[in-house]
Amino acid sequence: MLKIAQGFAPLLFRMKWRYAIAPIGMHFVTSDNPVFWQDASAPLPLANGLAGRGTILTFTLGPEVALVGRWQTNDPAFAYVERPFVEFVNGRIVRTAETSVFASHREDAENALRLRVELLSRGENVGPRKPDMHIIEDMSSD
């Protein structure tokens, strides 16, 4: 695990970070798989890379605050975000949870469950992301 962390840490330290504060009456949810990153502008498998310039990393810290990491931004250290951003983060959390989603309010828990059921009914991938395995160069010897 420490070897993996040595590769990730320099990337994480170079990202630009901000605290996203939910609007009054809205809350972030979290799960047993709370950190998510993706570069929606890149094709698969590159979309799952942390170093992609369009990558956004989200991590819910509590019901009212999420930590957001990006590469190309001049965003302030904290920002009051709008409803669509909270829904975006909560959608990521609900989509990638392994077994549990946690909410501070009953209504948020019910919304998360409703979204999860809707995603499953549409046949969308739900649960932890499965790694895209691609061999770039075969280094094995015969």
DSSP file (Angstrom, degrees, kcal/mol; ACC not computed):
  #  RESIDUE AA STRUCTURE BP1 BP2  ACC     N-H-->O    O-->H-N    N-H-->O    O-->H-N    TCO  KAPPA ALPHA  PHI   PSI    X-CA   Y-CA   Z-CA
    1    1 A M     >        0   0    0      0, 0.0     4,-2.4     0, 0.0     5,-0.1   0.000 360.0 360.0 360.0 -37.9    0.0    0.0    0.0
    2    2 A L  H  >  +     0   0    0      1,-0.2     4,-1.9     2,-0.2     5,-0.1   0.878 360.0  53.4 -66.1 -36.4    2.8    2.4    0.8
    3    3 A K  H  > S+     0   0    0      2,-0.2     4,-1.0     1,-0.2    -1,-0.2   0.906 110.0  48.0 -63.6 -40.3    4.4    1.8   -2.7
    4    4 A I  H >> S+     0   0    0      1,-0.2     4,-1.8     2,-0.2     3,-0.7   0.922 109.7  52.9 -64.0 -43.9    1.0    2.7   -4.3
    5    5 A A  H 3X S+     0   0    0     -4,-2.4     4,-3.0     1,-0.2    -1,-0.2   0.844 101.1  60.8 -61.7 -34.1    0.8    5.8   -2.1
    6    6 A Q  H 3< S+     0   0    0     -4,-1.9    -1,-0.2     1,-0.2    -2,-0.2   0.847 107.8  45.2 -62.6 -32.7    4.2    6.9   -3.2
    7    7 A G  H <X S+     0   0    0     -4,-1.0     4,-0.6    -3,-0.7    -1,-0.2   0.863 118.4  41.4 -76.5 -37.0    2.9    7.1   -6.8
    8    8 A F  H >X S+     0   0    0     -4,-1.8     4,-2.4     1,-0.1     3,-0.5   0.877 100.3  70.3 -78.2 -39.1   -0.3    8.9   -5.9
    9    9 A A  H 3X S+     0   0    0     -4,-3.0     4,-2.5     1,-0.3     5,-0.2   0.870  96.2  50.1 -53.5 -48.3    0.9   11.4   -3.4
   10   10 A P  H 3> S+     0   0    0      0, 0.0     4,-1.2     0, 0.0    -1,-0.3   0.890 112.7  48.9 -60.2 -36.4    2.9   13.6   -5.8
   11   11 A L  H <X S+     0   0    0     -4,-0.6     4,-1.0    -3,-0.5     3,-0.4   0.943 112.0  47.8 -65.0 -46.9   -0.2   13.8   -8.1
   12   12 A L  H >< S+     0   0    0     -4,-2.4     3,-0.5     1,-0.2    -1,-0.2   0.878 109.2  53.3 -63.6 -38.3   -2.5   14.7   -5.2
   13   13 A F  H 3< S+     0   0    0     -4,-2.5    -1,-0.2    -5,-0.2    -2,-0.2   0.791 108.3  50.7 -68.5 -26.2   -0.2   17.4   -3.9
   14   14 A R  H 3< S+     0   0    0     -4,-1.2    -1,-0.2    -3,-0.4    -2,-0.2   0.637  90.3  98.0 -87.4 -13.8    0.0   19.1   -7.3
   15   15 A M  S << S-     0   0    0     -4,-1.0     2,-0.5    -3,-0.5    56,-0.2  -0.329  80.6-114.1 -69.6 156.9   -3.8   19.2   -7.8
   16   16 A K  E     -A   70   0A   0     54,-3.5    54,-2.5    -2,-0.0     2,-0.3  -0.816  37.7-157.8 -91.3 130.2   -5.7   22.4   -7.0
   17   17 A W  E     +A   69   0A   0     -2,-0.5     2,-0.3    52,-0.2    52,-0.2  -0.841  17.4 170.3-116.1 146.1   -8.1   21.8   -4.1
   18   18 A R  E     -A   68   0A   0     50,-1.9    50,-2.7    -2,-0.3     2,-0.6  -0.991  32.4-121.3-147.7 154.9  -11.2   23.6   -2.9
   19   19 A Y  E     -Ab  67  78A   0     58,-2.7    60,-2.5    -2,-0.3     2,-0.6  -0.854  24.7-151.2 -93.7 124.9  -13.9   23.0   -0.3
   20   20 A A  E     -Ab  66  79A   0     46,-3.4    46,-2.1    -2,-0.6     2,-0.6  -0.881   8.8-156.4 -99.3 122.3  -17.4   22.8   -1.9
   21   21 A I  E     -Ab  65  80A   0     58,-3.1    60,-2.5    -2,-0.6    44,-0.2  -0.880  14.7-129.2-105.7 122.7  -20.1   23.9    0.5
   22   22 A A        -     0   0    0     42,-2.5     3,-0.1    -2,-0.6    60,-0.1  -0.295  28.4-102.1 -68.5 149.9  -23.6   22.7   -0.2
   23   23 A P    >   -     0   0    0      0, 0.0     3,-2.3     0, 0.0    -1,-0.1  -0.311  54.1 -77.0 -67.1 157.8  -26.6   25.1   -0.4
   24   24 A I  T 3  S+     0   0    0      1,-0.3     3,-0.1     3,-0.0    40,-0.0  -0.316 121.5  21.8 -56.7 132.0  -28.8   25.3    2.6
   25   25 A G  T 3  S+     0   0    0      1,-0.3     2,-0.3    -3,-0.1    -1,-0.3   0.296 105.9  95.5  91.8  -8.9  -31.2   22.3    2.7
   26   26 A M    <   -     0   0    0     -3,-2.3     2,-0.4    38,-0.0    -1,-0.3  -0.857  53.0-168.7-113.6 151.7  -29.0   20.1    0.5
   27   27 A H        -     0   0    0     -2,-0.3     2,-0.2    -3,-0.1    37,-0.2  -0.991  20.2-125.1-140.8 145.8  -26.5   17.6    1.8
   28   28 A F        -     0   0    0     35,-3.0    76,-0.4    -2,-0.4     2,-0.3  -0.604  25.3-149.0 -79.6 149.2  -23.7   15.4    0.4
   29   29 A V        -     0   0    0     -2,-0.2     2,-0.3    74,-0.1    74,-0.2  -0.711  10.3-161.1-108.0 168.1  -23.8   11.7    0.9
   30   30 A T  E     -E  102   0B   0     72,-2.4    72,-3.6    -2,-0.3     2,-0.3  -0.840   4.8-166.8-139.0 178.9  -20.9    9.4    1.3
   31   31 A S  E     -E  101   0B   0     70,-0.3    70,-0.2    -2,-0.3    63,-0.1  -0.849  46.2 -81.2-152.5-174.7  -20.3    5.6    1.0
   32   32 A D  S    S+     0   0    0     68,-1.6    69,-0.1     1,-0.3    65,-0.0   0.405 130.7  44.7 -77.9   2.8  -17.9    2.8    1.7
   33   33 A N  S    S+     0   0    0     67,-0.3    -1,-0.3    60,-0.1    63,-0.1  -0.540  75.4 159.8-139.8  67.6  -16.1    3.9   -1.5
   34   34 A P        +     0   0    0      0, 0.0    26,-0.6     0, 0.0     2,-0.5   0.615  45.5  77.5 -80.8 -14.8  -16.0    7.7   -1.0
   35   35 A V  E     +C   59   0A   0     24,-0.2     2,-0.4    22,-0.0    24,-0.2  -0.825  55.4 170.6-100.9 131.1  -13.2    8.9   -3.3
   36   36 A F  E     +C   58   0A   0     22,-2.1    22,-3.0    -2,-0.5     2,-0.3  -0.999   7.8 176.3-138.8 137.6  -14.0    9.2   -7.0
   37   37 A W  E     +C   57   0A   0     -2,-0.4     2,-0.3    20,-0.2    20,-0.2  -0.997   8.3 155.7-140.1 149.2  -12.1   10.6   -9.9
   38   38 A Q  E     -C   56   0A   0     18,-1.3    18,-2.0    -2,-0.3     2,-0.7  -0.953  36.8-138.0-165.6 146.3  -12.7   10.7  -13.6
   39   39 A D    >   -     0   0    0      8,-2.6     3,-1.8    -2,-0.3    16,-0.2  -0.878  19.8-172.5-108.1  95.5  -11.8   12.8  -16.6
   40   40 A A  T 3  S+     0   0    0     -2,-0.7    -1,-0.1    14,-0.5     7,-0.1   0.663  81.4  60.5 -65.6 -15.5  -15.2   12.9  -18.4
   41   41 A S  T 3  S+     0   0    0     13,-0.1    -1,-0.3     6,-0.1     6,-0.1   0.571  93.6  78.7 -87.6  -8.7  -13.5   14.6  -21.4
   42   42 A A  S <  S-     0   0    0     -3,-1.8     5,-0.1     5,-0.1     2,-0.1  -0.741  81.8-116.7-102.5 147.8  -11.1   11.6  -22.1
   43   43 A P    >>  -     0   0    0      0, 0.0     4,-1.0     0, 0.0     3,-0.9  -0.415  55.6 -57.3 -74.2 156.2  -12.0    8.3  -23.8
   44   44 A L  T 34 S+     0   0    0      1,-0.3     0, 0.0     2,-0.3     0, 0.0  -0.468 121.3  22.2 -66.2 145.8  -11.8    5.1  -21.9
   45   45 A P  T >4 S+     0   0    0      0, 0.0     3,-1.6     0, 0.0    -1,-0.3  -0.987 123.2  56.3 -85.8  -0.8   -9.5    3.8  -20.4
   46   46 A L  G X4 S+     0   0    0     -3,-0.9     3,-1.7     1,-0.3    -2,-0.3   0.747  92.8  73.2 -64.1 -22.8   -7.8    7.3  -20.1
   47   47 A A  G 3< S+     0   0    0     -4,-1.0    -8,-2.6     1,-0.3    -1,-0.3   0.749  93.1  55.4 -62.7 -23.1  -10.9    8.6  -18.4
   48   48 A N  G <  S+     0   0    0     -3,-1.6    -1,-0.3   -10,-0.2     2,-0.2   0.410  84.1 110.2 -91.7   2.8  -10.0    6.7  -15.3
   49   49 A G    <   -     0   0    0     -3,-1.7     3,-0.4    -4,-0.1     6,-0.0  -0.556  60.6-148.1 -81.6 143.1   -6.5    8.2  -15.0
   50   50 A L  S    S+     0   0    0     -2,-0.2    -1,-0.1     1,-0.2     5,-0.1   0.751  94.6  56.8 -78.7 -25.7   -5.7   10.5  -12.2
   51   51 A A  S    S+     0   0    0      3,-0.1    -1,-0.2   -12,-0.0    -2,-0.0   0.538  74.8 121.4 -87.5  -6.3   -3.2   12.6  -14.1
   52   52 A G    >   -     0   0    0     -3,-0.4     3,-2.1    -6,-0.2    19,-0.2  -0.332  69.3-127.8 -59.2 136.1   -5.6   13.5  -17.0
   53   53 A R  T 3  S+     0   0    0      1,-0.3    19,-0.6    18,-0.1    18,-0.4   0.693 108.0  49.2 -62.9 -20.4   -5.9   17.3  -17.3
   54   54 A G  T 3  S+     0   0    0     17,-0.1   -14,-0.5    16,-0.1    -1,-0.3   0.351  83.2 130.0 -98.0   6.1   -9.7   17.1  -17.1
   55   55 A T    <   -     0   0    0     -3,-2.1    16,-0.6   -16,-0.2     2,-0.5  -0.346  38.4-166.2 -65.9 135.9   -9.8   14.9  -14.0
   56   56 A I  E     -CD  38  70A   0    -18,-2.0   -18,-1.3    14,-0.1     2,-0.5  -0.995   3.3-161.3-121.3 125.6  -12.0   15.9  -11.1
   57   57 A L  E     -CD  37  69A   0     12,-2.8    12,-2.6    -2,-0.5     2,-0.4  -0.911   8.7-169.1-106.8 130.9  -11.5   14.1   -7.8
   58   58 A T  E     +CD  36  68A   0    -22,-3.0   -22,-2.1    -2,-0.5     2,-0.3  -0.953  12.4 172.9-123.6 143.0  -14.3   14.3   -5.2
   59   59 A F  E     -CD  35  67A   0      8,-2.0     8,-3.4    -2,-0.4     2,-0.4  -0.886  26.6-137.0-149.1 111.9  -14.3   13.3   -1.6
   60   60 A T  E     + D   0  66A   0    -26,-0.6     6,-0.3    -2,-0.3   -29,-0.1  -0.560  20.6 179.5 -72.0 124.9  -17.3   14.0    0.7
   61   61 A L        -     0   0    0      4,-2.0     5,-0.2    -2,-0.4    -1,-0.2   0.717  64.9 -29.7 -95.4 -26.6  -16.0   15.3    4.1
   62   62 A G  S    S-     0   0    0      3,-2.0     3,-0.4   -33,-0.1    -1,-0.3  -0.954  80.0 -69.8-173.9-179.8  -19.4   15.7    5.7
   63   63 A P  S    S+     0   0    0      0, 0.0   -35,-3.0     0, 0.0     3,-0.1   0.810 130.8  30.4 -59.7 -31.3  -23.0   16.5    4.9
   64   64 A E  S    S+     0   0    0    -37,-0.2   -42,-2.5     1,-0.1     2,-0.4   0.560 117.2  55.9-104.4  -9.2  -22.3   20.2    4.0
   65   65 A V  E     +A   21   0A   0     -3,-0.4    -4,-2.0   -44,-0.2    -3,-2.0  -0.980  49.4 178.2-136.0 134.8  -18.7   19.9    2.6
   66   66 A A  E     -AD  20  60A   0    -46,-2.1   -46,-3.4    -2,-0.4     2,-0.5  -0.969  26.4-130.1-126.9 147.8  -16.9   18.0   -0.1
   67   67 A L  E     -AD  19  59A   0     -8,-3.4    -8,-2.0    -2,-0.4     2,-0.4  -0.843  25.0-167.0 -97.1 132.5  -13.3   18.3   -1.1
   68   68 A V  E     -AD  18  58A   0    -50,-2.7   -50,-1.9    -2,-0.5     2,-0.4  -0.980   5.1-166.2-126.8 126.3  -12.7   18.7   -4.8
   69   69 A G  E     +AD  17  57A   0    -12,-2.6   -12,-2.8    -2,-0.4     2,-0.3  -0.933  15.6 163.0-113.0 134.7   -9.4   18.4   -6.6
   70   70 A R  E     -AD  16  56A   0    -54,-2.5   -54,-3.5    -2,-0.4     3,-0.2  -0.941  33.1-141.8-142.0 162.7   -8.8   19.6  -10.2
   71   71 A W  S    S+     0   0    0    -16,-0.6     2,-1.0   -18,-0.4    -1,-0.1   0.906  90.3  41.0 -90.6 -52.7   -5.8   20.3  -12.4
   72   72 A Q  S    S+     0   0    0    -19,-0.6     2,-0.3   -56,-0.1    -1,-0.2  -0.756  87.0 108.5-106.9  90.5   -6.7   23.3  -14.4
   73   73 A T        -     0   0    0     -2,-1.0    -3,-0.1    -3,-0.2     0, 0.0  -0.992  48.9-162.3-158.1 150.4   -8.6   25.8  -12.2
   74   74 A N        +     0   0    0     -2,-0.3    -1,-0.0   -58,-0.0    -2,-0.0  -0.068  47.1 149.1-118.2  28.2   -8.2   29.1  -10.5
   75   75 A D        -     0   0    0      1,-0.1    -2,-0.1     2,-0.1   -58,-0.1  -0.233  52.5-103.4 -61.2 150.8  -11.1   28.4   -8.2
   76   76 A P        -     0   0    0      0, 0.0    -1,-0.1     0, 0.0   -57,-0.1  -0.233  37.3 -99.1 -68.0 167.5  -11.0   29.9   -4.7
   77   77 A A  S    S+     0   0    0    -59,-0.1   -58,-2.7     1,-0.1     2,-0.3   0.752 107.9  17.1 -63.1 -24.7  -10.1   27.7   -1.7
   78   78 A F  E     -b   19   0A   0    -60,-0.3     2,-0.3     2,-0.0   -58,-0.2  -0.988  69.4-176.9-144.5 155.1  -13.8   27.3   -0.9
   79   79 A A  E     -b   20   0A   0    -60,-2.5   -58,-3.1    -2,-0.3     2,-0.7  -0.992  30.6-123.3-152.3 142.5  -17.0   27.9   -2.8
   80   80 A Y  E     -b   21   0A   0     -2,-0.3     2,-0.2   -60,-0.2   -58,-0.2  -0.790  42.1-154.7 -82.4 119.6  -20.7   27.8   -2.2
   81   81 A V        -     0   0    0    -60,-2.5     2,-0.1    -2,-0.7   -61,-0.0  -0.522   7.0-116.5 -99.3 165.1  -21.9   25.4   -4.9
   82   82 A E    >>  -     0   0    0     -2,-0.2     4,-1.5   -60,-0.1     3,-0.9  -0.448  35.9 -93.8 -94.4 168.5  -25.3   25.0   -6.6
   83   83 A R  H 3> S+     0   0    0      1,-0.2     4,-2.5     2,-0.2     5,-0.2   0.859 119.8  59.3 -49.4 -46.2  -27.8   22.1   -6.5
   84   84 A P  H 3> S+     0   0    0      0, 0.0     4,-2.1     0, 0.0    -1,-0.2   0.853 104.5  51.0 -59.0 -33.2  -26.4   20.5   -9.7
   85   85 A F  H <> S+     0   0    0     -3,-0.9     4,-2.5     2,-0.2     5,-0.2   0.925 109.9  48.4 -70.2 -42.0  -23.0   20.1   -8.2
   86   86 A V  H  X S+     0   0    0     -4,-1.5     4,-2.9     1,-0.2     5,-0.2   0.920 113.2  48.7 -61.4 -42.9  -24.3   18.4   -5.1
   87   87 A E  H  X S+     0   0    0     -4,-2.5     4,-2.4     2,-0.2    -1,-0.2   0.881 109.8  52.9 -63.8 -37.8  -26.3   16.1   -7.3
   88   88 A F  H  X S+     0   0    0     -4,-2.1     4,-1.8    -5,-0.2    -2,-0.2   0.941 113.3  42.2 -61.2 -49.8  -23.2   15.4   -9.4
   89   89 A V  H  X S+     0   0    0     -4,-2.5     4,-2.3     2,-0.2    -2,-0.2   0.934 115.5  49.1 -65.1 -46.5  -21.2   14.4   -6.4
   90   90 A N  H  X S+     0   0    0     -4,-2.9     4,-2.8     1,-0.2     5,-0.2   0.876 108.3  54.7 -62.9 -36.4  -24.0   12.4   -4.8
   91   91 A G  H  X S+     0   0    0     -4,-2.4     4,-2.3    -5,-0.2    -1,-0.2   0.904 108.5  48.4 -62.3 -41.1  -24.6   10.6   -8.1
   92   92 A R  H  X S+     0   0    0     -4,-1.8     4,-2.0     2,-0.2    -2,-0.2   0.925 112.8  48.3 -61.8 -45.1  -20.9    9.6   -8.2
   93   93 A I  H  X S+     0   0    0     -4,-2.3     4,-0.9     1,-0.2    -2,-0.2   0.934 114.2  44.8 -63.2 -47.3  -21.1    8.3   -4.6
   94   94 A V  H  < S+     0   0    0     -4,-2.8     3,-0.5     1,-0.2    -1,-0.2   0.901 113.4  51.5 -64.1 -41.3  -24.3    6.3   -5.2
   95   95 A R  H  < S+     0   0    0     -4,-2.3    32,-3.4    -5,-0.2    -1,-0.2   0.847 117.2  36.6 -65.0 -36.1  -23.0    4.9   -8.4
   96   96 A T  H  < S+     0   0    0     -4,-2.0    -1,-0.2    30,-0.2    -2,-0.2   0.399  82.4 124.1-105.3   3.5  -19.7    3.6   -7.0
   97   97 A A     <  -     0   0    0     -4,-0.9     4,-0.1    -3,-0.5    -3,-0.0  -0.352  49.1-152.0 -62.2 141.5  -20.6    2.5   -3.5
   98   98 A E  S    S-     0   0    0      2,-0.3    -1,-0.1    29,-0.2     3,-0.1   0.967  77.0 -30.7 -78.0 -58.7  -19.7   -1.1   -2.8
   99   99 A T  S    S+     0   0    0      1,-0.3     2,-0.4    28,-0.1    -2,-0.1   0.551 121.5  49.8-133.9 -19.7  -22.4   -2.0   -0.3
  100  100 A S        -     0   0    0      2,-0.0   -68,-1.6     0, 0.0     2,-0.4  -0.978  45.1-169.3-137.8 139.5  -23.3    1.1    1.8
  101  101 A V  E     -E   31   0B   0     -2,-0.4     2,-0.4   -70,-0.2   -70,-0.3  -0.983  19.5-153.0-119.0 136.6  -24.3    4.7    1.2
  102  102 A F  E     +E   30   0B   0    -72,-3.6   -72,-2.4    -2,-0.4     2,-0.3  -0.924  15.4 176.4-116.5 134.2  -24.4    7.0    4.3
  103  103 A A        -     0   0    0     -2,-0.4   -74,-0.1   -74,-0.2     3,-0.0  -0.967  30.8-143.4-135.1 150.2  -26.6   10.1    4.7
  104  104 A S  S    S+     0   0    0    -76,-0.4     2,-0.4    -2,-0.3    -1,-0.1   0.634  88.8  45.3 -87.0 -14.1  -27.1   12.5    7.5
  105  105 A H  S  > S-     0   0    0      1,-0.1     4,-1.9   -42,-0.0     3,-0.3  -0.974  78.8-127.9-132.4 145.2  -30.9   12.9    6.8
  106  106 A R  H  > S+     0   0    0     -2,-0.4     4,-2.6     1,-0.2     5,-0.2   0.894 109.8  55.0 -57.1 -43.2  -33.6   10.4    6.0
  107  107 A E  H  > S+     0   0    0      1,-0.2     4,-2.3     2,-0.2    -1,-0.2   0.887 107.3  50.1 -60.3 -39.8  -34.6   12.2    2.8
  108  108 A D  H  > S+     0   0    0     -3,-0.3     4,-2.2     2,-0.2    -1,-0.2   0.886 110.4  50.1 -66.3 -38.3  -31.1   12.1    1.5
  109  109 A A  H  X S+     0   0    0     -4,-1.9     4,-2.4     2,-0.2    -2,-0.2   0.913 111.0  48.7 -65.0 -42.7  -30.9    8.4    2.1
  110  110 A E  H  X S+     0   0    0     -4,-2.6     4,-2.4     2,-0.2    -2,-0.2   0.895 111.1  50.1 -65.2 -39.6  -34.2    7.8    0.4
  111  111 A N  H  X S+     0   0    0     -4,-2.3     4,-2.3     2,-0.2    -1,-0.2   0.895 110.5  50.2 -63.9 -39.7  -33.0    9.9   -2.6
  112  112 A A  H  X S+     0   0    0     -4,-2.2     4,-2.4     2,-0.2    -2,-0.2   0.918 111.8  47.2 -64.8 -43.4  -29.8    7.9   -2.8
  113  113 A L  H  X S+     0   0    0     -4,-2.4     4,-2.5     2,-0.2     5,-0.2   0.916 111.3  51.5 -64.3 -42.5  -31.7    4.6   -2.7
  114  114 A R  H  X S+     0   0    0     -4,-2.4     4,-2.2     1,-0.2    -2,-0.2   0.908 111.1  47.9 -60.7 -42.9  -34.1    5.8   -5.4
  115  115 A L  H  X S+     0   0    0     -4,-2.3     4,-2.6     2,-0.2    -1,-0.2   0.910 110.6  51.3 -64.6 -42.3  -31.2    6.8   -7.6
  116  116 A R  H  X S+     0   0    0     -4,-2.4     4,-2.3     1,-0.2    -2,-0.2   0.924 111.3  47.2 -61.4 -44.8  -29.4    3.5   -7.1
  117  117 A V  H  X S+     0   0    0     -4,-2.5     4,-2.5     1,-0.2    -1,-0.2   0.903 112.0  51.0 -63.7 -41.2  -32.6    1.6   -8.1
  118  118 A E  H  X S+     0   0    0     -4,-2.2     4,-1.4    -5,-0.2    -2,-0.2   0.914 110.1  49.0 -62.8 -43.8  -33.0    3.8  -11.1
  119  119 A L  H  <>S+     0   0    0     -4,-2.6     5,-2.3     1,-0.2     4,-0.2   0.925 112.9  47.4 -62.0 -44.7  -29.5    3.2  -12.3
  120  120 A L  H ><5S+     0   0    0     -4,-2.3     3,-1.5     1,-0.2    -2,-0.2   0.901 108.5  54.5 -63.4 -41.2  -29.8   -0.5  -11.9
  121  121 A S  H 3<5S+     0   0    0     -4,-2.5    -1,-0.2     1,-0.3    -2,-0.2   0.794 106.7  52.2 -65.7 -26.9  -33.2   -0.6  -13.7
  122  122 A R  T 3<5S-     0   0    0     -4,-1.4    -1,-0.3    -3,-0.2    -2,-0.2   0.453 117.0-115.8 -85.5  -0.8  -31.5    1.2  -16.7
  123  123 A G  T < 5 +     0   0    0     -3,-1.5    -3,-0.2    -4,-0.2    -2,-0.1   0.701  62.4 153.5  76.6  19.1  -28.8   -1.5  -16.7
  124  124 A E      < -     0   0    0     -5,-2.3     2,-0.3    -6,-0.2    -1,-0.2  -0.454  55.0 -91.3 -80.7 155.4  -26.0    1.0  -15.8
  125  125 A N        +     0   0    0     -2,-0.1     2,-0.4     2,-0.0    -1,-0.1  -0.493  50.5 177.2 -66.5 126.2  -22.9    0.0  -14.0
  126  126 A V        +     0   0    0     -2,-0.3   -30,-0.2     2,-0.1   -31,-0.1  -0.993  39.3  38.2-132.9 139.2  -23.3    0.3  -10.3
  127  127 A G  S    S-     0   0    0    -32,-3.4   -29,-0.2    -2,-0.4   -30,-0.1  -0.611 102.4 -13.4 113.4-176.7  -20.8   -0.6   -7.7
  128  128 A P  S    S-     0   0    0      0, 0.0     2,-0.1     0, 0.0   -31,-0.1  -0.243  79.1-102.3 -59.8 143.1  -17.0   -0.3   -7.5
  129  129 A R        -     0   0    0    -33,-0.2   -33,-0.0     1,-0.1    -2,-0.0  -0.427  31.9-132.3 -66.3 136.7  -15.4    0.5  -10.8
  130  130 A K        -     0   0    0     -2,-0.1    -1,-0.1    -3,-0.1     2,-0.1  -0.752  29.7-106.8 -89.2 136.1  -13.8   -2.5  -12.3
  131  131 A P        -     0   0    0      0, 0.0     2,-0.8     0, 0.0    -1,-0.1  -0.354  20.5-132.4 -67.2 139.4  -10.2   -1.9  -13.5
  132  132 A D        -     0   0    0    -87,-0.1     2,-0.6    -2,-0.1   -84,-0.0  -0.830  25.3-153.5 -86.9 111.3   -9.7   -1.6  -17.2
  133  133 A M        +     0   0    0     -2,-0.8     2,-0.4     2,-0.0     0, 0.0  -0.785  22.1 167.2 -93.9 121.0   -6.7   -3.8  -17.8
  134  134 A H        -     0   0    0     -2,-0.6     2,-0.8   -89,-0.0    -2,-0.0  -0.994  28.7-142.9-134.6 126.9   -4.6   -2.9  -20.8
  135  135 A I        -     0   0    0     -2,-0.4     3,-0.2     1,-0.2    -2,-0.0  -0.808  16.4-177.5 -90.1 115.5   -1.1   -4.2  -21.5
  136  136 A I  S    S-     0   0    0     -2,-0.8     2,-0.3     1,-0.3    -1,-0.2   0.914  73.2  -0.6 -77.7 -45.7    0.9   -1.4  -23.0
  137  137 A E  S    S-     0   0    0      0, 0.0     2,-0.9     0, 0.0    -1,-0.3  -0.978  70.3-126.8-148.0 131.0    4.0   -3.4  -23.6
  138  138 A D        +     0   0    0     -2,-0.3    -3,-0.0    -3,-0.2     0, 0.0  -0.704  29.4 174.6 -81.5 109.1    4.7   -7.1  -22.9
  139  139 A M        +     0   0    0     -2,-0.9    -1,-0.2     2,-0.1     2,-0.1   0.427  40.2 113.0 -95.0  -1.2    7.9   -7.0  -20.8
  140  140 A S        -     0   0    0      1,-0.1     2,-0.4     2,-0.0    -2,-0.0  -0.368  62.3-131.4 -74.0 152.5    7.9  -10.8  -20.1
  141  141 A S              0   0    0      1,-0.1    -2,-0.1    -2,-0.1    -1,-0.1  -0.804 360.0 360.0-102.8 146.7   10.6  -13.0  -21.5
  142  142 A D              0   0    0     -2,-0.4    -1,-0.1     0, 0.0    -2,-0.0   0.478 360.0 360.0 -78.8 360.0    9.8  -16.3  -23.2
